[in-house]
Amino acid sequence: MDKVIVCENLSKHFGPFKAVDDISFEVKRGEIFGFLGANGAGKTTALKMLTGLIMPTSGRAEVAGFDVRQNPEAVKRRIGYMSQKFSLYEDLTVRENIRLFGGIYGLKRAVILEKTAALLSALELENAADQRVSALPLGWRQKLSFSVALLHEPQIVFLDEPTSGVDPLTRRRFWELIYATAEQGVTIMVTTHYMDEAEYCGRVSMMVDGRIAALDTPHLLKKQFDAADMDEVFRKIARPDDKQKTLKSGKK
Amino acid sequence: MLSISNISKSYGAIKALDDISFEVASGEIFGLIGPDGAGKTSMFRILATLLLPDQGAAKIAGLDVVRDYKALRHRIGYMPGRFSLYQDLSVAENLEFFAAVFGTSIEANYQLIAPIYDQLKPFKDRRAGALSGGMKQKLALCCALIHKPDLLLLDEPGTGVDPVSRKEFWDMLRDLRDGGLTILVSTPYMDEAALCDRVALLQNGRIMAMDTPEKITAAFSRPIFAARSADMYRLIQDLRAMPGVADCYAFGEFAHAVLDDRSLKSSDLLQYLQECGHTEVQVKNAEANIEDCFIELMKKETTHG
C-alpha cells in the first residue's frame, strides 16, 4: 500500500515544553485522515512539521516521499494547504487569485490558463471570474480556496478547520468535495472541531498533551471507548479524569 | 430584559440585519444560531452600544441602546468574538483592569466569578496571550462579569475552541443562568442550540425561525430516515437519486434522507440500497435535529427569494 506520510518518533520541544512528544503514524494514499485534539494538544505544531514549516527536535517524517528535515522545499511543492482563516486574497478577483497561486506554485503560464478555465467551469464560476473574492458567498469562496490548494496537483492536502463557521448545508457540500477529491487518490489531512465531521474520516487520530492518545477508524474508536458517537470518544480521551462529570452534562 | 424591535443595519448594498425583532426574558439563555455572515456580530455590536442601527430600536432593562448608552454600558457584560483582553497583561491584571474601569473591585463581586476564576488561579500570573483557547475564554467571561451586569452578551464564545472546553463553558453559562443572569449568546455550532432555552435561527440577516429548540425540531415537516453503509459517499448519491427522497446529507456516521413520499418505509430504503450494491446497510427512523431544520429553512428562503 502507498504510504504518503510516514511519521516516526516525531518530537518538537520548545525549551522544557514537549509540544509534540514522540508521535508515530502512517497515512495511505487517498485516505481521509482526521487530526483531532483539544486546544494546545500539539496539532498545529505537528502539522507545521509535516508541512516543512518548522524542524523537528527529533524523530523523522517523510511526506510525499521526502524527508521534512532534509527536503522541506520538495515537501512543500507536493502538498496543498487550506485554512478557514487565510486562504485567498479578498481584494483580488477569482481569476487573479488562481493566477497568483498558480505562479507561486511555479506553474507555466499556459498551464495556469488551462487550469483556470477548467476550475471555473467545474465550480460554475465562469460568470464570477472577474469579481472580487470578497463579493462571493462564503460557500463559493471555500470551494474556490480548496480548488486553489489543489492547483499544483499535490499528493496531500492539509485542511485546517476548513468548515469553521460555515452553514450546515455548505459544510456538507464541502465534505462531498473532500470525498470526491480523495477518490481521485489525493490524501486529505483534516482538523475540525465539529465532531460529526470526525465520523466522515477514514481514520482519526486524537492528540492529548503532545502524544497520540488514540488512532483508528471512527467505528473502532467508538467500540474501544464504549461511546455512542465521536463527541463522546473525544470527551473520554481529552478529559479522562472527570468522565462522569462531562458525561452528566452532555446532551439532554 | 431585552426587547428588540425591527432592527435593520446595512453596510453599503449588504443588509447585515433585515428587520429583526425578538425579546429575551430575565433569566433566559437565548441563542442566536447561524453561520458566519448571518448578522450575529452586528446584532451584538448594536446591543453593546458600539454600532448604531439604521432602523428600529432595542431596549435593555428599560434603557434604549442609542439614547441611554452611557447608563447601559454598566448594565451589560460584553464578550466579543475576537479575544479582546490585553495579551501582555497577566490574568490577574486583566481582571483588575476591567474591575477598575467599571469602578468596582474584584472582591466586591468575587462570588459571581468564583467558580470560573478558581480554575484560572493557578495561572493568575501568566500573560493572557499565553493561555490556551479554553482558558482565554474563561478569563474573558470573568472580565465580562466583574461589574455584575444584568445581561451577558457573548458573541461566538466557542469558535475555535475544542468540544470539551466548549461543554465546560456551557456548564458555566447554565450555572450563571440559574443564578438569575440573562444571557444572549451566538454560535455557529448548531448542536449548541439544544443547550439554550430559546433560539433564533439566523441567516442573511433574517430570523428564519424562533422558539425553544424542542419546538423547532418538532416542527420539521417531513419524515427522516437515517441510513448507513460501507460506502457513505456513494450511499448519499444513491439516496438522492431515489424516487420519493427529497434530500440527503451526511449526519455523523449516518446520512439523513428527507422524504417527500410519506408512504416509503425503512424496508423500501433498505431494499433499494441493497439493489444499488451497498453492503452493511442499516436504515432506521430518525428525528430531525437543528441542522436538518436549518437546512430545510435555508432552502425555503432561497426558493422564496
Interface residues (C-beta under 8 A of the other chain):
Chain A: G37 A38 N39 G40 A41 L138 E161 S164 G165 V166 D167 P168 L169 T170 R172 W175 E176 Y179 A180 E183 H193 Y194 M195 D196 E199 Y200 P218 H219 D229 M230 D231 F234 R235 A238 R239 T246 S249 G250 K251 K252
Chain B: G34 P35 D36 G37 A38 S132 G133 G134 E156 T159 G160 V161 D162 P163 V164 S165 R166 K167 E168 W170 D171 P188 Y189 M190 D191 A194 Q203 M232 Y233 I236 Y249 A250 F251 G252 E253 E291 F294 I295 M298 K299
